[in-house]
Amino acid sequence: MHEVDVTTFATAHADGATVIDVRETAEYLGGHVPGARCVPLGHLATQMAQVPHTGPVYVICEAGGRSRVGAELLERAGITALSVAGGTSAWVRSGRPVTAGSRP
């Protein structure tokens, strides 16, 4: 499993990267990286078919713990996955926008 810092992730995000937010739905609805798809960690294994298998997938949570587990799970399924170090908290601390509500 590989991990990227929030600056590297922000560049990939600006280029249209696939982002999976593995937090629980209520956390996601409270504020998430724009365009991130909510797939709670506990459901990731059963929803693997919904995750794109081309290009890297960036996995994010609140602080980085759950995203590391999620990225490892995706990697074992043959999907290139990168955990975002510091998670959504680091994204917010760096002054980047979040979207609240709506679950894509």
N, C-alpha and C positions, 0 to 999 in steps of 0.2 A: 504494500500500500504506500502510495506517495502522498505527500502533503504539500500544499502551496500556501504562501502567505496571501494576505488580503489584497496586496497591490498586484501581484501576479494574477489572482483571481479576477480583480476588477478589469484588467486588460482583456482577459478571456471573455468575461461577461459582456464587455462593450463590443466584442467581436461576435456575439451571438451564441456563446457557449450554452450547453445544456446544463441546467442546475436542478438538483434534487434536494429539497429541504426535508430532512428526516425527523424534524420535530413533530410533536403532536399537533393536531389540527388547530386547537385553541391557541397554541403558541404561534403557529404560522399566521393565523388570522389577525393576531395582534401586531404583526409587522414582519415582512419578509423581503428578501432581495427581489426586486422587480423581475417577473418572468419565471421565478422558481416554481417548480411543480412540487406540491406537497405529497410525499409518500412517507408516512410515519415509519420509523425504523422497524417497529413490530410487524408491519405489513409489507416491508420491502421484498422479502423472499417470495411472497405470493403474488406480488405485482411486478416481478422482474420483467415480464413480457412488455410492459409499458415503458420500460427504460430503453432509450435508443442505444443500439449496439455499435454505432459508428461514431468515431471521434471521442475525445475524452468527456466524461461526465463529471461535473463538479458536485461534490456532496457537502452540504452545509447543515449545521445545527445551531445551537445557541453559542457554544464555546469551543467545540471541536471534538468532544469525546464520542458522541453518537455518530458524527460524520466519519470518524476513523473506522468505527465498526461497520457502518454502511458501505464505505468505500472498499473495505476488505471483503464484504459479502459480494459486492458487484465484481470485484477482481476475480474471486473464485468462480464466478459465472462467466468469465471471459470478457468482461466489459472493462475497458480502461477507465479507471475512476481515480479521482484526486480529492482528498479531504481538504477543506478550507480551514487552515489553522486559525483559531480564535473565533470562528463561526460568525454568526450574525452580529454578535457583540462587537467584534473587531470591525466588521463592515460599517456599523453605525458609528463607532468611535472614530473611524477614518473620515466621517462626514458624508458618507454616501447615502443615497435615498433608500427608503423602504416603502413598500406598499402594504396597506392594511386592508383586511377584509378579503373578499373574493378568493375562492380556491380554484386555481386553474386545473 
